[in-house]
Structure formats: C-alpha cells, structure tokens
Amino acid sequence: MKDSILIVMCFVIGLILSFYQWIPSYFLENDISSYVLYLLMFVVGIGIGSDKEALDTLRKINFKVLLVPIVVIVGSLGGAALFSLLVPDLTMRETMAVGAGFGYYSLSSILINELHSETLGTIALVANVIREVLTLLFAPVLVWAFGKLAPVAAGGATAMDTTLPIIIRVSGNEYGLMAIFSGVVLTILVPFLVTFILSF
Amino acid sequence: MLTVILIMLAGIVLGYFLRSKPQLIKVLNKSTIWVIFILLLFMGVSVGSNSEVVNNLDTIGLRGLQLAIVTILGSVLLSWVAYLWVFKTKRADNEG
C-alpha cells in the first residue's frame, strides 16, 4: 500500500511539474521514457525468471486452480468489451487494453501510455488503482454477495500481494493460495495481453 | 510493441540463469520499484504537458472509475458461477 501511494505521488508530481512548465524542454523533446520502459521490462523479466517460488506455484496446476485466472481474464475483458458499447469515446480495443491491466496499474498504464496514448494511459492508471482500492474496501461485501472466490477475482493481479491479506481474512487460507497463483499468472500475462490487444 | 515483449523474454531467460546469484537478484528486484517511480514521474510529465488530457481530466477520471467497476463486476459475476459450480460443491459442508 505504501508503494501504491508513492507511485501515484510520482505521477502527480510529474503532472504538476510539467503543468506549470518547470521541466526543461530537453525532457519533453527527447523521448527517453521509452528507453526507461525497456529497462523496466528487462528488470521485470529478470524478476520473473529468477523467482523460483513463482515458477513453482505455476507447476502446481490443477483444473480448479487454473480456472481462477481464466475467470479473471474472461470477466475483466468481457466487462470492458461490453462497456465500450455504452460509451462513444472509447473503442473496444481501448477498453479491453485497460481491462487487461487486472489492477497492475504501474506496468499497464506505462505500457498503454507508450504504445497508445497519454489519455488512455491515464485512464488505465485511474481504472487499475481504483480496482485495487475497491477490492480492499469491498472484499467482505463481495464474499457475502458472490461467494469466497469473488475477492480473488476482483483483486486480479493484486491478489498475490496488496490485496492478499484481506482475501485471506475474508475467504480463508485455502483461497489465499489460489489468490497467489492467480495473481502470479495475471501479473506475468499483463504485458503480453496489453501489447497483444493494442496491436489490433 | 514486439520490442517490449522480446526485451522482457530476454530478461526472463537471464533471470533464470542468474538464480545462482541471489545477492544480485535482490538488488535488481529492489531497483524495479525505482524504475517504476521514474517512469510514473515521466508519465506525469508527458500527461501534464498534454492539454488534451489536462482539459479532460474529469472525463478520464470518470471513465477510469467506470472501467474499474465493469472489470470487477465481470470478474466477480463469472467467479460466482465458478464458485457455485466447481468450488462450493467440492466443499458442500460449508453452507450446505
């Protein structure tokens, strides 16, 4: 949660700095951010490849457990796709790219910002931060209304870290393990799915 | 776009071979959050200088909130179906 606040603060500081034109024009004219993005993807990749536990988690696959991230992918992308039919200003490809963040707002918003536009990148940041916050706030209500798997589904990629404590609290340890598995799978899939959807 | 994926795959392969160097992995993992901080700062800068975004912050905020709600609803409704069909039946002792 501390990291989430710091990340959003960095964005807001950048926003204010450039809105009041306190940034040297060198930074605006030279697009160094795409090189920093490449660096980030490289480091994220090393993190995944070197994480023995994450890969071990992926090995313990059975149908029931595998179903969880599939539910999140189909549900998020389906919800986002249907929503695009209701609003005139966003295409299905755009809403689905935002939905494919699954709450992993830092990486998804940066990618969408670079690959598509600043407007959609900002929507992705807002949407995925709010997804994490709503999951934290409404986890108990979700269990009551939609069963114990609901907070795991709502948490998406965040179910492996930031929303894990509340999930274990409201759904129990058994669902905590599913939450970690689902969160790991979704976190790894975010960059692939976002890039794939935006390539259409 | 392919560049991003290829760079990440290269990182995964390198990470796999770096498993024998836990110290280095630790430093690299800690550096990730700093790279994210820098990128979000850059993102804020590019967004702040884009008048189209700044003038539409209310619409952007609204669309963000709506998309958060519809993606959660889609996932949760589907998880409800999965819960009733697959998960709950295996543990019928919970609620009967």
HADDOCK unambig.tbl for C-alpha pairs under 7 A between the chains (distance, minus, plus):
assign (segid A and resid 7 and name CA) (segid B and resid 37 and name CA) 5.71 0.50 0.50
assign (segid A and resid 7 and name CA) (segid B and resid 40 and name CA) 6.69 0.50 0.50
assign (segid A and resid 10 and name CA) (segid B and resid 37 and name CA) 6.02 0.50 0.50
assign (segid A and resid 10 and name CA) (segid B and resid 40 and name CA) 5.84 0.50 0.50
assign (segid A and resid 10 and name CA) (segid B and resid 41 and name CA) 4.79 0.50 0.50
assign (segid A and resid 11 and name CA) (segid B and resid 40 and name CA) 4.86 0.50 0.50
assign (segid A and resid 11 and name CA) (segid B and resid 41 and name CA) 4.74 0.50 0.50
assign (segid A and resid 11 and name CA) (segid B and resid 43 and name CA) 6.42 0.50 0.50
assign (segid A and resid 11 and name CA) (segid B and resid 44 and name CA) 4.40 0.50 0.50
assign (segid A and resid 12 and name CA) (segid B and resid 44 and name CA) 6.03 0.50 0.50
assign (segid A and resid 13 and name CA) (segid B and resid 41 and name CA) 6.68 0.50 0.50
assign (segid A and resid 13 and name CA) (segid B and resid 44 and name CA) 6.93 0.50 0.50
assign (segid A and resid 14 and name CA) (segid B and resid 41 and name CA) 4.61 0.50 0.50
assign (segid A and resid 14 and name CA) (segid B and resid 42 and name CA) 6.23 0.50 0.50
assign (segid A and resid 14 and name CA) (segid B and resid 44 and name CA) 4.09 0.50 0.50
assign (segid A and resid 14 and name CA) (segid B and resid 45 and name CA) 4.36 0.50 0.50
assign (segid A and resid 15 and name CA) (segid B and resid 44 and name CA) 4.12 0.50 0.50
assign (segid A and resid 15 and name CA) (segid B and resid 45 and name CA) 4.97 0.50 0.50
assign (segid A and resid 15 and name CA) (segid B and resid 47 and name CA) 6.31 0.50 0.50
assign (segid A and resid 15 and name CA) (segid B and resid 48 and name CA) 4.34 0.50 0.50
assign (segid A and resid 16 and name CA) (segid B and resid 48 and name CA) 6.66 0.50 0.50
assign (segid A and resid 17 and name CA) (segid B and resid 45 and name CA) 6.68 0.50 0.50
assign (segid A and resid 18 and name CA) (segid B and resid 45 and name CA) 4.99 0.50 0.50
assign (segid A and resid 18 and name CA) (segid B and resid 48 and name CA) 5.17 0.50 0.50
assign (segid A and resid 18 and name CA) (segid B and resid 49 and name CA) 5.55 0.50 0.50
assign (segid A and resid 19 and name CA) (segid B and resid 48 and name CA) 4.78 0.50 0.50
assign (segid A and resid 19 and name CA) (segid B and resid 49 and name CA) 5.72 0.50 0.50
assign (segid A and resid 33 and name CA) (segid B and resid 39 and name CA) 6.59 0.50 0.50
assign (segid A and resid 33 and name CA) (segid B and resid 42 and name CA) 6.52 0.50 0.50
assign (segid A and resid 36 and name CA) (segid B and resid 39 and name CA) 6.83 0.50 0.50
assign (segid A and resid 38 and name CA) (segid B and resid 4 and name CA) 6.28 0.50 0.50
assign (segid A and resid 38 and name CA) (segid B and resid 7 and name CA) 6.71 0.50 0.50
assign (segid A and resid 40 and name CA) (segid B and resid 32 and name CA) 6.65 0.50 0.50
assign (segid A and resid 40 and name CA) (segid B and resid 35 and name CA) 6.10 0.50 0.50
assign (segid A and resid 41 and name CA) (segid B and resid 4 and name CA) 6.69 0.50 0.50
assign (segid A and resid 41 and name CA) (segid B and resid 7 and name CA) 6.42 0.50 0.50
assign (segid A and resid 41 and name CA) (segid B and resid 8 and name CA) 4.96 0.50 0.50
assign (segid A and resid 42 and name CA) (segid B and resid 7 and name CA) 5.59 0.50 0.50
assign (segid A and resid 42 and name CA) (segid B and resid 8 and name CA) 4.87 0.50 0.50
assign (segid A and resid 42 and name CA) (segid B and resid 11 and name CA) 4.65 0.50 0.50
assign (segid A and resid 43 and name CA) (segid B and resid 11 and name CA) 6.38 0.50 0.50
assign (segid A and resid 43 and name CA) (segid B and resid 28 and name CA) 6.68 0.50 0.50
assign (segid A and resid 43 and name CA) (segid B and resid 32 and name CA) 6.27 0.50 0.50
assign (segid A and resid 44 and name CA) (segid B and resid 8 and name CA) 6.97 0.50 0.50
assign (segid A and resid 44 and name CA) (segid B and resid 32 and name CA) 6.85 0.50 0.50
assign (segid A and resid 45 and name CA) (segid B and resid 8 and name CA) 4.69 0.50 0.50
assign (segid A and resid 45 and name CA) (segid B and resid 9 and name CA) 6.25 0.50 0.50
assign (segid A and resid 45 and name CA) (segid B and resid 11 and name CA) 4.15 0.50 0.50
assign (segid A and resid 45 and name CA) (segid B and resid 12 and name CA) 4.27 0.50 0.50
assign (segid A and resid 45 and name CA) (segid B and resid 15 and name CA) 6.92 0.50 0.50
assign (segid A and resid 46 and name CA) (segid B and resid 11 and name CA) 4.43 0.50 0.50
assign (segid A and resid 46 and name CA) (segid B and resid 12 and name CA) 4.77 0.50 0.50
assign (segid A and resid 46 and name CA) (segid B and resid 14 and name CA) 6.13 0.50 0.50
assign (segid A and resid 46 and name CA) (segid B and resid 15 and name CA) 3.92 0.50 0.50
assign (segid A and resid 47 and name CA) (segid B and resid 15 and name CA) 6.39 0.50 0.50
assign (segid A and resid 47 and name CA) (segid B and resid 29 and name CA) 6.02 0.50 0.50
assign (segid A and resid 48 and name CA) (segid B and resid 12 and name CA) 5.94 0.50 0.50
assign (segid A and resid 49 and name CA) (segid B and resid 12 and name CA) 4.06 0.50 0.50
assign (segid A and resid 49 and name CA) (segid B and resid 13 and name CA) 6.11 0.50 0.50
assign (segid A and resid 49 and name CA) (segid B and resid 15 and name CA) 4.33 0.50 0.50
assign (segid A and resid 49 and name CA) (segid B and resid 16 and name CA) 4.55 0.50 0.50
assign (segid A and resid 50 and name CA) (segid B and resid 15 and name CA) 4.37 0.50 0.50
assign (segid A and resid 50 and name CA) (segid B and resid 16 and name CA) 4.78 0.50 0.50
assign (segid A and resid 50 and name CA) (segid B and resid 18 and name CA) 6.45 0.50 0.50
assign (segid A and resid 50 and name CA) (segid B and resid 19 and name CA) 5.23 0.50 0.50
assign (segid A and resid 71 and name CA) (segid B and resid 75 and name CA) 6.17 0.50 0.50
assign (segid A and resid 71 and name CA) (segid B and resid 78 and name CA) 6.04 0.50 0.50
assign (segid A and resid 71 and name CA) (segid B and resid 79 and name CA) 6.06 0.50 0.50
assign (segid A and resid 72 and name CA) (segid B and resid 75 and name CA) 4.87 0.50 0.50
assign (segid A and resid 75 and name CA) (segid B and resid 71 and name CA) 6.63 0.50 0.50
assign (segid A and resid 75 and name CA) (segid B and resid 74 and name CA) 4.12 0.50 0.50
assign (segid A and resid 75 and name CA) (segid B and resid 75 and name CA) 3.90 0.50 0.50
assign (segid A and resid 75 and name CA) (segid B and resid 78 and name CA) 6.00 0.50 0.50
assign (segid A and resid 76 and name CA) (segid B and resid 71 and name CA) 4.12 0.50 0.50
assign (segid A and resid 76 and name CA) (segid B and resid 72 and name CA) 6.55 0.50 0.50
assign (segid A and resid 76 and name CA) (segid B and resid 74 and name CA) 5.41 0.50 0.50
assign (segid A and resid 76 and name CA) (segid B and resid 75 and name CA) 5.35 0.50 0.50
assign (segid A and resid 77 and name CA) (segid B and resid 71 and name CA) 6.90 0.50 0.50
assign (segid A and resid 78 and name CA) (segid B and resid 74 and name CA) 6.46 0.50 0.50
assign (segid A and resid 79 and name CA) (segid B and resid 70 and name CA) 5.10 0.50 0.50
assign (segid A and resid 79 and name CA) (segid B and resid 71 and name CA) 5.04 0.50 0.50
assign (segid A and resid 79 and name CA) (segid B and resid 74 and name CA) 4.70 0.50 0.50
assign (segid A and resid 80 and name CA) (segid B and resid 67 and name CA) 6.41 0.50 0.50
assign (segid A and resid 80 and name CA) (segid B and resid 70 and name CA) 6.18 0.50 0.50
assign (segid A and resid 80 and name CA) (segid B and resid 71 and name CA) 5.78 0.50 0.50
assign (segid A and resid 83 and name CA) (segid B and resid 70 and name CA) 6.99 0.50 0.50
assign (segid A and resid 99 and name CA) (segid B and resid 71 and name CA) 6.12 0.50 0.50
assign (segid A and resid 106 and name CA) (segid B and resid 36 and name CA) 6.81 0.50 0.50
assign (segid A and resid 115 and name CA) (segid B and resid 1 and name CA) 6.91 0.50 0.50
assign (segid A and resid 118 and name CA) (segid B and resid 47 and name CA) 5.81 0.50 0.50
assign (segid A and resid 119 and name CA) (segid B and resid 53 and name CA) 5.50 0.50 0.50
assign (segid A and resid 123 and name CA) (segid B and resid 60 and name CA) 5.48 0.50 0.50
assign (segid A and resid 123 and name CA) (segid B and resid 61 and name CA) 6.68 0.50 0.50
assign (segid A and resid 123 and name CA) (segid B and resid 63 and name CA) 6.58 0.50 0.50
assign (segid A and resid 123 and name CA) (segid B and resid 64 and name CA) 4.84 0.50 0.50
assign (segid A and resid 124 and name CA) (segid B and resid 64 and name CA) 6.57 0.50 0.50
assign (segid A and resid 126 and name CA) (segid B and resid 61 and name CA) 6.44 0.50 0.50
assign (segid A and resid 126 and name CA) (segid B and resid 64 and name CA) 4.99 0.50 0.50
assign (segid A and resid 126 and name CA) (segid B and resid 65 and name CA) 6.93 0.50 0.50
assign (segid A and resid 127 and name CA) (segid B and resid 64 and name CA) 3.92 0.50 0.50
assign (segid A and resid 127 and name CA) (segid B and resid 65 and name CA) 5.48 0.50 0.50
assign (segid A and resid 127 and name CA) (segid B and resid 67 and name CA) 5.75 0.50 0.50
assign (segid A and resid 127 and name CA) (segid B and resid 68 and name CA) 4.69 0.50 0.50
assign (segid A and resid 128 and name CA) (segid B and resid 68 and name CA) 6.32 0.50 0.50
assign (segid A and resid 130 and name CA) (segid B and resid 65 and name CA) 6.54 0.50 0.50
assign (segid A and resid 130 and name CA) (segid B and resid 68 and name CA) 6.05 0.50 0.50
assign (segid A and resid 131 and name CA) (segid B and resid 68 and name CA) 4.97 0.50 0.50
assign (segid A and resid 131 and name CA) (segid B and resid 72 and name CA) 6.97 0.50 0.50
assign (segid A and resid 146 and name CA) (segid B and resid 76 and name CA) 6.93 0.50 0.50
assign (segid A and resid 146 and name CA) (segid B and resid 80 and name CA) 5.14 0.50 0.50
assign (segid A and resid 147 and name CA) (segid B and resid 80 and name CA) 6.11 0.50 0.50
assign (segid A and resid 147 and name CA) (segid B and resid 83 and name CA) 6.59 0.50 0.50
assign (segid A and resid 149 and name CA) (segid B and resid 79 and name CA) 5.99 0.50 0.50
assign (segid A and resid 149 and name CA) (segid B and resid 83 and name CA) 6.25 0.50 0.50
assign (segid A and resid 150 and name CA) (segid B and resid 76 and name CA) 4.99 0.50 0.50
assign (segid A and resid 150 and name CA) (segid B and resid 79 and name CA) 5.75 0.50 0.50
assign (segid A and resid 150 and name CA) (segid B and resid 80 and name CA) 6.55 0.50 0.50
assign (segid A and resid 153 and name CA) (segid B and resid 75 and name CA) 5.43 0.50 0.50
assign (segid A and resid 153 and name CA) (segid B and resid 76 and name CA) 5.67 0.50 0.50
assign (segid A and resid 153 and name CA) (segid B and resid 79 and name CA) 6.34 0.50 0.50
assign (segid A and resid 154 and name CA) (segid B and resid 72 and name CA) 4.95 0.50 0.50
assign (segid A and resid 154 and name CA) (segid B and resid 75 and name CA) 6.13 0.50 0.50
assign (segid A and resid 154 and name CA) (segid B and resid 76 and name CA) 5.95 0.50 0.50
assign (segid A and resid 192 and name CA) (segid B and resid 5 and name CA) 6.70 0.50 0.50
assign (segid A and resid 195 and name CA) (segid B and resid 1 and name CA) 6.26 0.50 0.50
